[in-house]
Amino acid sequence: MTRREGPAVWAAFLWPGGHHHGAWRLPGSTGADLMSFENYKQMALDCERGKFDVVFLGDRLDAWPLPTEYLARTARAARLETLTLTGALAAVTSRIGLVATASTTFSEPFNLARQIGSLDHISGGRIGWNVVTSYTDDQAHNYGLDHIPPRPDRYARAQEFLDVVKGLWDSFEDDAVIRDKDSGQFFHAEKFHPLDHQGRHFKVAGPLNMERPPQGYPVICQAGASKEGIAFAGRNGELLFSVNSSLDRARDYYQAVKKAAADAGRHPDEVKVLASINPVVGRTEEEAEEKYEQMQSLLDDDVSRTFAEVYFGIDLSAYPMDEPVPEIELPDAAHGMPRAHQEYMLTRARDRKLTMRELVYGFNGTNIYPKSAEAAADEFQEWYETEACDGFILQISHVPEGVTDFVDLVVPILRERGLIRADYTGRTLRENLGLAIPRNRHAA
Ligand SMILES: Cc1cc2nc3c(=O)[nH]c(=O)nc-3n(C[C@H](O)[C@H](O)[C@H](O)COP(=O)(O)O)c2cc1C
């Protein structure tokens, strides 16, 4: 196989408190201050110093689906809303892409078209939208529903939602606005289009009260892993987040998504697949191990088991913590939790013959590995060059140290190997990712 060359795509997934559930308790952690914009700002600037493509902000529309008794022993219950946060980050950064999360199940297309379009204008074209369909009843309870709608219904709504949003973003043709002070003509009336959409889920007249975003459409990001999710990703996704427990599985997912894109009539290069990795790096492997063990020591059995129970939708209390993980049957898809995460955890436990404690204490991300910077770079290179992914989404385990360590220790090695850019080549996120501006549907 010829190994490919050129830089990979790099995204930092910042979660307040860090991705590791124990990390907020580290002595140097700023993660305990969940509402601090200053923390986000410093981390985003660090990512920009490293020339990352993207800062990614996840979100959910509930506190966190954990009984309050256990939730109160974590840093998971509170966070800033990501569209708002992205607006503030856009003002203090200049080149890095910013991806915010918004749910198609619990919003209206006209609202999100305006909000995300505004962010694209404000940031000069650096925005991506992580399109999620949400997946727990707790989130439904905040929007007048007793249950989260079944996955096929959520994805059907998501498709129509996205079609409407894109239609709204096309309201003004690219050359519609002339601002001719002499003639008094602000825009060409015939280049401003209503939408007149009437579908199963939405009735939207349009036009959108906003000029077309600088990127045409902000970059569509997504992490579908189910059958419906992969089909949705193939049709719409441009930057995809994936979770796979091994190189082979990652390659299978990569092929599946690229095929779904081709089946939808798209060029496979229009879809960039990022592998989720939780790096814990040090100058040496011992230093990385020590950091990881320190975080693990800040977990406890009850909270860890409860995290796992909620994820799998089953009671695990009958299983002894020190015995190997038995065959566990997952409830059907109606439970709604991300199937890829569930399967990732169980497959990994079986492959590695983990005990129940090791399984539940592992609920701190995907592909966590304490590694020396050099060994981490080797592994990224292997995944990228053998086409298990087009880049990486780094789920930062502990903040802010996890960001600065990565930028200071790993990025220089990656740069020397040509795996991360020396500087930004484009002004917009699309330009940096090598994605074209989608054509306005009304363009002649
Ligand atoms: C890296 C990554 C980040 C994600 N971030 C969010 C998020 O912020 N909010 C959310 O509701 N879902 C998030 N998800 C879940 C996905 O949106 C999706 O529901 C999940 O991958 C399962 O796919 P499925 O819905 O096709 O089963 C994320 C998934 C991954 C892999």
Ligand as a Chemical Component Dictionary entry (heavy atoms), coordinates in Angstrom:
data_LIG
# 
_chem_comp.id                   LIG 
_chem_comp.type                 NON-POLYMER 
_chem_comp.pdbx_formal_charge   0 
_chem_comp.three_letter_code    LIG 
# 
loop_
_chem_comp_atom.comp_id 
_chem_comp_atom.atom_id 
_chem_comp_atom.alt_atom_id 
_chem_comp_atom.type_symbol 
_chem_comp_atom.charge 
_chem_comp_atom.model_Cartn_x 
_chem_comp_atom.model_Cartn_y 
_chem_comp_atom.model_Cartn_z 
_chem_comp_atom.pdbx_ordinal 
LIG C1  C1  C 0 -16.338 12.752 19.116 1  
LIG C2  C2  C 0 -17.825 12.723 19.314 2  
LIG C3  C3  C 0 -18.471 13.836 19.837 3  
LIG C4  C4  C 0 -19.835 13.846 20.045 4  
LIG N1  N1  N 0 -20.409 14.944 20.582 5  
LIG C5  C5  C 0 -21.725 14.955 20.833 6  
LIG C6  C6  C 0 -22.326 16.090 21.438 7  
LIG O1  O1  O 0 -21.663 17.067 21.748 8  
LIG N2  N2  N 0 -23.664 16.058 21.689 9  
LIG C7  C7  C 0 -24.433 14.984 21.372 10 
LIG O2  O2  O 0 -25.635 15.029 21.625 11 
LIG N3  N3  N 0 -23.892 13.893 20.779 12 
LIG C8  C8  C 0 -22.565 13.857 20.524 13 
LIG N4  N4  N 0 -21.994 12.738 19.973 14 
LIG C9  C9  C 0 -22.862 11.605 19.627 15 
LIG C10 C10 C 0 -23.225 11.609 18.156 16 
LIG O3  O3  O 0 -23.944 12.768 17.811 17 
LIG C11 C11 C 0 -24.038 10.379 17.785 18 
LIG O4  O4  O 0 -25.272 10.395 18.445 19 
LIG C12 C12 C 0 -23.312 9.136  18.152 20 
LIG O5  O5  O 0 -22.064 9.103  17.522 21 
LIG C13 C13 C 0 -24.087 7.872  17.842 22 
LIG O6  O6  O 0 -24.470 7.802  16.523 23 
LIG P1  P1  P 0 -25.945 7.411  16.180 24 
LIG O7  O7  O 0 -26.795 8.568  16.625 25 
LIG O8  O8  O 0 -25.959 7.232  14.674 26 
LIG O9  O9  O 0 -26.251 6.174  16.941 27 
LIG C14 C14 C 0 -20.619 12.698 19.741 28 
LIG C15 C15 C 0 -19.969 11.577 19.202 29 
LIG C16 C16 C 0 -18.596 11.571 19.007 30 
LIG C17 C17 C 0 -17.945 10.343 18.455 31 
# 
loop_
_chem_comp_bond.comp_id 
_chem_comp_bond.atom_id_1 
_chem_comp_bond.atom_id_2 
_chem_comp_bond.value_order 
_chem_comp_bond.pdbx_ordinal 
LIG C1  C2  SING 1  
LIG C2  C3  SING 2  
LIG C2  C16 DOUB 3  
LIG C3  C4  DOUB 4  
LIG C4  N1  SING 5  
LIG C4  C14 SING 6  
LIG N1  C5  DOUB 7  
LIG C5  C6  SING 8  
LIG C5  C8  SING 9  
LIG C6  O1  DOUB 10 
LIG C6  N2  SING 11 
LIG N2  C7  SING 12 
LIG C7  O2  DOUB 13 
LIG C7  N3  SING 14 
LIG N3  C8  DOUB 15 
LIG C8  N4  SING 16 
LIG N4  C9  SING 17 
LIG N4  C14 SING 18 
LIG C9  C10 SING 19 
LIG C10 O3  SING 20 
LIG C10 C11 SING 21 
LIG C11 O4  SING 22 
LIG C11 C12 SING 23 
LIG C12 O5  SING 24 
LIG C12 C13 SING 25 
LIG C13 O6  SING 26 
LIG O6  P1  SING 27 
LIG P1  O7  DOUB 28 
LIG P1  O8  SING 29 
LIG P1  O9  SING 30 
LIG C14 C15 DOUB 31 
LIG C15 C16 SING 32 
LIG C16 C17 SING 33 
# 
